[in-house]
Amino acid sequence: MMEEALFADLVTELPNAVRLQRLVHTLHQRFRCGAVVLLRLDDDTLRPLAAVGLVKEALGRRFVVAQHPRLAAILSQREPTWFEPDSRLSDPYDGLLDARIGEPLPVHDCMGVSLYVEGKLWGALTLDALHAGTFDDDARRDLQRYTLVIEAAIRITRLEHENRGLRLARTDVLETAPLAGEGEILGQSAVIRELLRELAVVADSELPVLLLGETGVGKELFARWLHRHSRRRNNPLVLVNCAALPESLAESELFGHVKGAFSGATTDRPGRFDAANGGTLLLDEVGELPLSVQAKLLRTLQNGEIQRLGADKPRQVDVRIIAATNRNLRESVRDGHFRADLYHRLSVYPVPIPPLRERDNDVLILAGYFLELNRARLGLRSMRLSPAAERALLGYAWPGNIRELEHVISRAALRLLSRGASRSEILTLEPELLDLDSEHTGPLMTLADSGPAPAPTEAEIVSLRETVDSAQRQAIVRALQASGENWAQAARLLDVDSSNLHKLARRLKLK
């Protein structure tokens, strides 16, 4: 039966994430174990692509192979690897199994196998069972037999992605994995999936892109994603923080200067446009540019020319512009702080980046990433969120977005250690350690009180079901906080039947 299910998925056109998730579910049922995880190798780090049996935030974890001896052992050989139930090698999923939240794994069975695609090491599959003896000789032989089917599913997923790239008229092979050190966009929410689909089309064009969004939403990360998926990805991406440019030096920094152009200009100096020639220039906080520099920037966008300060003749450059701002540039134009003609040039394709509060469970995936980062940085055995802390994160409005989440997790980890927590134990973060501002725990607090908002774009609209789910999720979180995590009392506060509340919480992944 398992073979039939696996082969059926191979010949059916499915979204990548769905195929891989169905794969691990099928393996979970076949081997009757606690957890199955499919991990992809990026440089020296394994990242979960699909999992069953782990807490939600585990999908945001990044496992540096050198720090996890079991994963290193699995990757070191082609045959399946089985670990003795009393193996002293630390388990990367300590405290992360859904069935034993925050508890160390007892004596248990664990096996895994390295996966190869086109002769190259691609990643690994791991299986964990809570009961010793689950993975007998037959189970290990089965895993060896199924490895070829698993690798075929990965290969088909990769080919389908490349075919979609070709349909977008790309002439070379696309790769979904981020380049080492360049960061990645974490999240599985509908708004992020839709945004990335849109950006995949925009990236292939030469149009200027204007990234709009609140402070801390990751505009620079999306700019890097655009460059990495564009035809210019083998050429430079140059970042300029316009807010950090002194007005007296802004023109020289962007366009360069020649010797003698001003006092102290002892040599010719190229600017950022020269450095980005053939590639992409990111103008972060573009709304902070002085008006005098805006005029020269407009000329560059119109004619592809720059003129170094003090030079007699212009120079041709080939640069794609990505601009980013957390300001309302329409208001800046109205107030005379930003040129209308430059605004229209930059906003050929405006892209609103959704705030964290609109990304549903992505907050847990991102929290998992920061938890693993701090675990490694602080030399901890394991660190995770309690169920109450997860609900607190889901119910918070995140005025500082992802940057605030990173700081919240880092502070909570340090606060826990300062209270005497042992680095050799599994540490659990409770809501009080997160120290979230109670002012921002309700959905009404997410509304800006700064005048009429601009009309939303299609990309900003989410389905009615998602909107209702988000409102229900936050209402349950607030009721649990008010009742001290008492579900029966929370049901009374919400005026619903207790059993119905439990069912709803499970559907919304709050339980």
Summary of the structure (lengths in Angstrom):
residues: 511
radius of gyration: 25.8
end to end distance: 30.8
largest distance: 80.8
contacts: 1565
relative contact order: 0.09
helix: 47%
strand: 16%
